[in-house]
């Protein structure tokens, strides 16, 4: 709502711009009228630009707050499962028992994919990156639902959203199985969302896969803690693609592509790579000193967060699951020993406290995924799996709002002014 106005003086002319305030967060100056007066704003990375109005997620990085529909992420991760969070993100309210049972059944019975999608995988090289396969197969799903892609129909939008949330674990598991040369495993309607994913990843025809409750609980938390994160790069990509009227599968494929960038979705993979670089516990002091040296290019991955200036609210819950999984599996892995010692030092060294370099959600999720046997090239796929519900929630919200326009950012042109063209023979 507009509470007051800001006065901007440009070229000797005063312009009154409305100042809008939301439920929480910074006031926003409405600059839509600038274009009609011959001016645009210049904001590389859109770091100071509000591109939309949303009721889904709120982040206060300075205070370490993350809310989904008003509920704190810590409470959701401890008290709700991933499908409850999915329902809430899509529908705005936490489900009652009847709504949850119906939603869970719908998702469960949408996990199976069309058998012809198997043929898509045969076109990929065996060593293709899993994100390349995921990006292609998600976009290809539009070819199987072409009679149900009317984005102006709210019911069709929700059906598409349900399909994407349900089928993403199946596709991600297929990317893994194809990579390692094992047969695809079909989903099981008897298992929970996280259990079903683990079974499709690790089960083989020769013997059943025993699902650890601690591991399933940790994976469900990983999904919950990555479900949405406001207007990040991939979510903004989905919204921008959706503003053109593109179908939901194309929009989510665009989100997958954006997430694939190492500056966005590769943080927990980068954390594991850092642990491999350190190699052993006895080398930790050397790398701690490198991290404290401003002139050294080495950086501790998985510590601190560019959004959360104090602490990552997701990390506390993820830390609990991390230690629970390691205790359950009792794995003898030098990298996990490095990670735990690094965590101990970071939580006790005054330097880290002063710099707010606490272990973040990527640090702990990377350790969990490593411990349960998921290779690092699959980490971003699992991130995409979890984030799909956030993407489709924002896509659905955007298309539900009146007055939406196709995205069309402006630019500051610094090229040549108009000049004559000389023919090549001159």
Secondary structure as UniProt FT lines:
FT   STRAND          2..10
FT   TURN            11..12
FT   STRAND          13..20
FT   STRAND          28..29
FT   TURN            32..34
FT   HELIX           35..37
FT   HELIX           44..46
FT   TURN            47..48
FT   STRAND          57..60
FT   TURN            61..64
FT   STRAND          65..68
FT   TURN            69..70
FT   STRAND          71..72
FT   HELIX           73..79
FT   HELIX           82..91
FT   HELIX           97..108
FT   TURN            109..110
FT   TURN            115..116
FT   HELIX           117..122
FT   TURN            126..127
FT   HELIX           130..140
FT   HELIX           141..144
FT   TURN            146..147
FT   TURN            151..152
FT   HELIX           154..180
FT   TURN            189..190
FT   HELIX           193..202
FT   TURN            205..206
FT   HELIX           213..225
FT   HELIX           233..242
FT   TURN            243..245
FT   HELIX           248..259
FT   TURN            262..265
FT   HELIX           267..278
FT   HELIX           281..283
FT   HELIX           284..292
FT   TURN            294..295
FT   TURN            301..302
FT   HELIX           313..329
FT   HELIX           334..348
FT   HELIX           350..355
FT   HELIX           361..371
FT   TURN            372..373
FT   HELIX           376..378
FT   HELIX           379..400
FT   TURN            402..403
FT   TURN            424..425
//
